[in-house]
Amino acid sequence: MSESALLHFAQHRLQEAALLCMAVVYAFRIRWLLSFKDARDKQAPTGRGVVDPESGKYYSLANIAMPWAMESTRNSPFFYLQFAVFHLGVACAITLSFIIPYLPGLLELPPVVKAIQGFTAAAFVIGVGRMIRRIAVPVMRLISTPDDYFSLALLTVWFPFAFLAAPNDRGGGEGVLLTFFFLTAFFLVYVPFSKISHYLYYPFTRFWLGRTMGHRGVFPMRQPVHPR
């Protein structure tokens, strides 16, 4: 089925402009991050064996995939599972925005469509739960900013349209696809100016933290040896 001029614009030119905007803002941010001088740790190197700055960097960067390494995720594995599924839903929705215009043949495979719909549906449920928790829990309300609410609401609304757009079926009109692509474009432009951009800082913060803690003999963490 042929697409309208508006849908073609939303799938291609609008997404390209949004991606370009995001890339330019990120380029300036990364340049700013790299402009800081490397500070030296005044503490003397400590630790033994594999505990060193080099291994500490890699351990810290991989920390996100090691829920057992942090007390918060070790004691609350369900919250870590929510975190993983929610971000997989985001990845699926973003990937879908490339698949539909450039690789639509993939959506003729039922497992691909079901996988995208499964993750986006689960992410939607988690997003609703997170919004309720952010509003209902006093501590969460205290630390939340308007951007926190708006960003979470934007993602939560975006997931159902990704779910509905996944089959790429235009038999009922182009409304769902147009809404999905316009939301995606807005999301791409808004992200660099919001707290969602925290993922941009992740490799930098974990790199420096890992190197510093490795220098101090903390990373990688070693299991204590208990005397018998």
TORKOL-4160 file (C-alpha; in steps of 0.2 Angstrom, whole numbers, padded with zeros to 4 digits, m for minus):
228
<pt num="1" X="0000" Y="0000" Z="0000"/>
<pt num="2" X="0007" Y="0017" Z="m0005"/>
<pt num="3" X="0011" Y="0030" Z="0008"/>
<pt num="4" X="0005" Y="0048" Z="0008"/>
<pt num="5" X="0017" Y="0063" Z="0006"/>
<pt num="6" X="0015" Y="0067" Z="0025"/>
<pt num="7" X="0019" Y="0049" Z="0031"/>
<pt num="8" X="0034" Y="0049" Z="0019"/>
<pt num="9" X="0040" Y="0066" Z="0027"/>
<pt num="10" X="0037" Y="0060" Z="0044"/>
<pt num="11" X="0047" Y="0043" Z="0041"/>
<pt num="12" X="0061" Y="0051" Z="0032"/>
<pt num="13" X="0065" Y="0070" Z="0032"/>
<pt num="14" X="0057" Y="0073" Z="0050"/>
<pt num="15" X="0067" Y="0059" Z="0058"/>
<pt num="16" X="0083" Y="0064" Z="0049"/>
<pt num="17" X="0081" Y="0082" Z="0055"/>
<pt num="18" X="0077" Y="0076" Z="0073"/>
<pt num="19" X="0092" Y="0064" Z="0073"/>
<pt num="20" X="0104" Y="0078" Z="0066"/>
<pt num="21" X="0098" Y="0090" Z="0080"/>
<pt num="22" X="0101" Y="0077" Z="0093"/>
<pt num="23" X="0119" Y="0073" Z="0086"/>
<pt num="24" X="0124" Y="0091" Z="0085"/>
<pt num="25" X="0118" Y="0094" Z="0103"/>
<pt num="26" X="0127" Y="0078" Z="0109"/>
<pt num="27" X="0143" Y="0083" Z="0099"/>
<pt num="28" X="0144" Y="0100" Z="0109"/>
<pt num="29" X="0140" Y="0091" Z="0126"/>
<pt num="30" X="0154" Y="0078" Z="0122"/>
<pt num="31" X="0166" Y="0092" Z="0118"/>
<pt num="32" X="0162" Y="0100" Z="0134"/>
<pt num="33" X="0165" Y="0084" Z="0144"/>
<pt num="34" X="0182" Y="0081" Z="0136"/>
<pt num="35" X="0187" Y="0099" Z="0139"/>
<pt num="36" X="0190" Y="0096" Z="0158"/>
<pt num="37" X="0208" Y="0092" Z="0163"/>
<pt num="38" X="0212" Y="0075" Z="0170"/>
<pt num="39" X="0213" Y="0077" Z="0189"/>
<pt num="40" X="0225" Y="0066" Z="0198"/>
<pt num="41" X="0220" Y="0055" Z="0213"/>
<pt num="42" X="0230" Y="0061" Z="0228"/>
<pt num="43" X="0228" Y="0044" Z="0236"/>
<pt num="44" X="0242" Y="0032" Z="0234"/>
<pt num="45" X="0238" Y="0016" Z="0223"/>
<pt num="46" X="0232" Y="0002" Z="0234"/>
<pt num="47" X="0226" Y="m0016" Z="0231"/>
<pt num="48" X="0233" Y="m0032" Z="0225"/>
<pt num="49" X="0233" Y="m0042" Z="0209"/>
<pt num="50" X="0219" Y="m0038" Z="0197"/>
<pt num="51" X="0214" Y="m0023" Z="0207"/>
<pt num="52" X="0221" Y="m0008" Z="0197"/>
<pt num="53" X="0214" Y="0007" Z="0187"/>
<pt num="54" X="0214" Y="m0002" Z="0170"/>
<pt num="55" X="0203" Y="m0017" Z="0176"/>
<pt num="56" X="0193" Y="m0005" Z="0187"/>
<pt num="57" X="0188" Y="0005" Z="0171"/>
<pt num="58" X="0181" Y="m0011" Z="0163"/>
<pt num="59" X="0173" Y="m0017" Z="0179"/>
<pt num="60" X="0164" Y="m0001" Z="0181"/>
<pt num="61" X="0158" Y="0000" Z="0163"/>
<pt num="62" X="0151" Y="m0017" Z="0164"/>
<pt num="63" X="0142" Y="m0014" Z="0181"/>
<pt num="64" X="0125" Y="m0011" Z="0172"/>
<pt num="65" X="0125" Y="m0029" Z="0167"/>
<pt num="66" X="0130" Y="m0035" Z="0184"/>
<pt num="67" X="0115" Y="m0033" Z="0196"/>
<pt num="68" X="0123" Y="m0043" Z="0209"/>
<pt num="69" X="0137" Y="m0030" Z="0211"/>
<pt num="70" X="0126" Y="m0017" Z="0218"/>
<pt num="71" X="0117" Y="m0018" Z="0234"/>
<pt num="72" X="0102" Y="m0009" Z="0228"/>
<pt num="73" X="0099" Y="m0021" Z="0213"/>
<pt num="74" X="0105" Y="m0036" Z="0223"/>
<pt num="75" X="0092" Y="m0034" Z="0236"/>
<pt num="76" X="0078" Y="m0029" Z="0224"/>
<pt num="77" X="0080" Y="m0040" Z="0208"/>
<pt num="78" X="0063" Y="m0036" Z="0203"/>
<pt num="79" X="0067" Y="m0017" Z="0201"/>
<pt num="80" X="0082" Y="m0022" Z="0190"/>
<pt num="81" X="0071" Y="m0033" Z="0179"/>
<pt num="82" X="0059" Y="m0018" Z="0177"/>
<pt num="83" X="0074" Y="m0007" Z="0173"/>
<pt num="84" X="0080" Y="m0020" Z="0160"/>
<pt num="85" X="0063" Y="m0022" Z="0151"/>
<pt num="86" X="0059" Y="m0004" Z="0151"/>
<pt num="87" X="0075" Y="0000" Z="0142"/>
<pt num="88" X="0073" Y="m0014" Z="0130"/>
<pt num="89" X="0056" Y="m0007" Z="0126"/>
<pt num="90" X="0064" Y="0010" Z="0122"/>
<pt num="91" X="0077" Y="0001" Z="0111"/>
<pt num="92" X="0064" Y="m0009" Z="0102"/>
<pt num="93" X="0053" Y="0007" Z="0099"/>
<pt num="94" X="0068" Y="0017" Z="0092"/>
<pt num="95" X="0074" Y="0002" Z="0081"/>
<pt num="96" X="0056" Y="0001" Z="0074"/>
<pt num="97" X="0057" Y="0019" Z="0068"/>
<pt num="98" X="0072" Y="0013" Z="0057"/>
<pt num="99" X="0064" Y="m0003" Z="0052"/>
<pt num="100" X="0048" Y="0004" Z="0045"/>
<pt num="101" X="0055" Y="0015" Z="0032"/>
<pt num="102" X="0071" Y="0006" Z="0028"/>
<pt num="103" X="0069" Y="m0013" Z="0032"/>
<pt num="104" X="0050" Y="m0015" Z="0031"/>
<pt num="105" X="0052" Y="m0033" Z="0026"/>
<pt num="106" X="0058" Y="m0038" Z="0043"/>
<pt num="107" X="0040" Y="m0034" Z="0049"/>
<pt num="108" X="0033" Y="m0048" Z="0038"/>
<pt num="109" X="0041" Y="m0060" Z="0051"/>
<pt num="110" X="0029" Y="m0063" Z="0065"/>
<pt num="111" X="0043" Y="m0066" Z="0078"/>
<pt num="112" X="0050" Y="m0049" Z="0075"/>
<pt num="113" X="0033" Y="m0040" Z="0077"/>
<pt num="114" X="0029" Y="m0051" Z="0092"/>
<pt num="115" X="0046" Y="m0047" Z="0100"/>
<pt num="116" X="0044" Y="m0028" Z="0097"/>
<pt num="117" X="0026" Y="m0028" Z="0104"/>
<pt num="118" X="0030" Y="m0039" Z="0119"/>
<pt num="119" X="0044" Y="m0027" Z="0125"/>
<pt num="120" X="0034" Y="m0011" Z="0121"/>
<pt num="121" X="0019" Y="m0018" Z="0130"/>
<pt num="122" X="0029" Y="m0023" Z="0145"/>
<pt num="123" X="0038" Y="m0006" Z="0145"/>
<pt num="124" X="0021" Y="0003" Z="0145"/>
<pt num="125" X="0015" Y="m0007" Z="0160"/>
<pt num="126" X="0031" Y="m0003" Z="0169"/>
<pt num="127" X="0030" Y="0016" Z="0164"/>
<pt num="128" X="0013" Y="0017" Z="0171"/>
<pt num="129" X="0019" Y="0009" Z="0187"/>
<pt num="130" X="0034" Y="0020" Z="0188"/>
<pt num="131" X="0022" Y="0035" Z="0186"/>
<pt num="132" X="0011" Y="0029" Z="0200"/>
<pt num="133" X="0026" Y="0026" Z="0211"/>
<pt num="134" X="0033" Y="0043" Z="0208"/>
<pt num="135" X="0017" Y="0052" Z="0212"/>
<pt num="136" X="0012" Y="0040" Z="0227"/>
<pt num="137" X="0028" Y="0038" Z="0236"/>
<pt num="138" X="0032" Y="0054" Z="0246"/>
<pt num="139" X="0051" Y="0052" Z="0244"/>
<pt num="140" X="0049" Y="0050" Z="0225"/>
<pt num="141" X="0038" Y="0065" Z="0225"/>
<pt num="142" X="0051" Y="0075" Z="0234"/>
<pt num="143" X="0066" Y="0071" Z="0222"/>
<pt num="144" X="0055" Y="0072" Z="0206"/>
<pt num="145" X="0056" Y="0087" Z="0195"/>
<pt num="146" X="0044" Y="0092" Z="0181"/>
<pt num="147" X="0056" Y="0085" Z="0168"/>
<pt num="148" X="0055" Y="0068" Z="0177"/>
<pt num="149" X="0036" Y="0068" Z="0175"/>
<pt num="150" X="0036" Y="0074" Z="0158"/>
<pt num="151" X="0050" Y="0062" Z="0151"/>
<pt num="152" X="0042" Y="0047" Z="0159"/>
<pt num="153" X="0024" Y="0052" Z="0153"/>
<pt num="154" X="0031" Y="0055" Z="0135"/>
<pt num="155" X="0039" Y="0038" Z="0135"/>
<pt num="156" X="0024" Y="0029" Z="0142"/>
<pt num="157" X="0013" Y="0037" Z="0129"/>
<pt num="158" X="0025" Y="0033" Z="0115"/>
<pt num="159" X="0025" Y="0014" Z="0119"/>
<pt num="160" X="0007" Y="0010" Z="0114"/>
<pt num="161" X="0010" Y="0019" Z="0097"/>
<pt num="162" X="0025" Y="0008" Z="0094"/>
<pt num="163" X="0015" Y="m0007" Z="0099"/>
<pt num="164" X="0002" Y="m0003" Z="0086"/>
<pt num="165" X="0014" Y="0003" Z="0073"/>
<pt num="166" X="0024" Y="m0013" Z="0074"/>
<pt num="167" X="0014" Y="m0023" Z="0061"/>
<pt num="168" X="0016" Y="m0008" Z="0049"/>
<pt num="169" X="m0002" Y="m0011" Z="0043"/>
<pt num="170" X="m0010" Y="0004" Z="0035"/>
<pt num="171" X="m0027" Y="m0004" Z="0031"/>
<pt num="172" X="m0035" Y="0006" Z="0045"/>
<pt num="173" X="m0027" Y="0023" Z="0039"/>
<pt num="174" X="m0010" Y="0031" Z="0043"/>
<pt num="175" X="m0015" Y="0039" Z="0060"/>
<pt num="176" X="m0005" Y="0027" Z="0071"/>
<pt num="177" X="0010" Y="0028" Z="0060"/>
<pt num="178" X="0010" Y="0047" Z="0059"/>
<pt num="179" X="0008" Y="0048" Z="0078"/>
<pt num="180" X="0022" Y="0036" Z="0081"/>
<pt num="181" X="0034" Y="0045" Z="0070"/>
<pt num="182" X="0029" Y="0063" Z="0076"/>
<pt num="183" X="0031" Y="0057" Z="0094"/>
<pt num="184" X="0048" Y="0049" Z="0089"/>
<pt num="185" X="0054" Y="0065" Z="0081"/>
<pt num="186" X="0049" Y="0075" Z="0096"/>
<pt num="187" X="0057" Y="0062" Z="0108"/>
<pt num="188" X="0074" Y="0063" Z="0098"/>
<pt num="189" X="0074" Y="0082" Z="0099"/>
<pt num="190" X="0069" Y="0083" Z="0117"/>
<pt num="191" X="0080" Y="0070" Z="0124"/>
<pt num="192" X="0097" Y="0079" Z="0123"/>
<pt num="193" X="0089" Y="0093" Z="0134"/>
<pt num="194" X="0081" Y="0082" Z="0147"/>
<pt num="195" X="0087" Y="0070" Z="0160"/>
<pt num="196" X="0084" Y="0055" Z="0148"/>
<pt num="197" X="0101" Y="0060" Z="0141"/>
<pt num="198" X="0109" Y="0052" Z="0157"/>
<pt num="199" X="0114" Y="0038" Z="0146"/>
<pt num="200" X="0126" Y="0050" Z="0137"/>
<pt num="201" X="0136" Y="0052" Z="0153"/>
<pt num="202" X="0136" Y="0034" Z="0158"/>
<pt num="203" X="0152" Y="0029" Z="0149"/>
<pt num="204" X="0161" Y="0045" Z="0155"/>
<pt num="205" X="0156" Y="0043" Z="0173"/>
<pt num="206" X="0158" Y="0025" Z="0175"/>
<pt num="207" X="0176" Y="0026" Z="0166"/>
<pt num="208" X="0182" Y="0039" Z="0179"/>
<pt num="209" X="0174" Y="0031" Z="0193"/>
<pt num="210" X="0181" Y="0014" Z="0189"/>
<pt num="211" X="0198" Y="0021" Z="0186"/>
<pt num="212" X="0198" Y="0030" Z="0202"/>
<pt num="213" X="0191" Y="0016" Z="0212"/>
<pt num="214" X="0203" Y="0004" Z="0204"/>
<pt num="215" X="0218" Y="0016" Z="0209"/>
<pt num="216" X="0211" Y="0015" Z="0227"/>
<pt num="217" X="0210" Y="m0004" Z="0226"/>
<pt num="218" X="0191" Y="m0005" Z="0227"/>
<pt num="219" X="0187" Y="m0010" Z="0209"/>
<pt num="220" X="0185" Y="m0024" Z="0204"/>
<pt num="221" X="0177" Y="m0030" Z="0220"/>
<pt num="222" X="0184" Y="m0046" Z="0227"/>
<pt num="223" X="0175" Y="m0058" Z="0238"/>
<pt num="224" X="0182" Y="m0057" Z="0256"/>
<pt num="225" X="0191" Y="m0072" Z="0262"/>
<pt num="226" X="0184" Y="m0078" Z="0279"/>
<pt num="227" X="0197" Y="m0087" Z="0290"/>
<pt num="228" X="0191" Y="m0104" Z="0297"/>
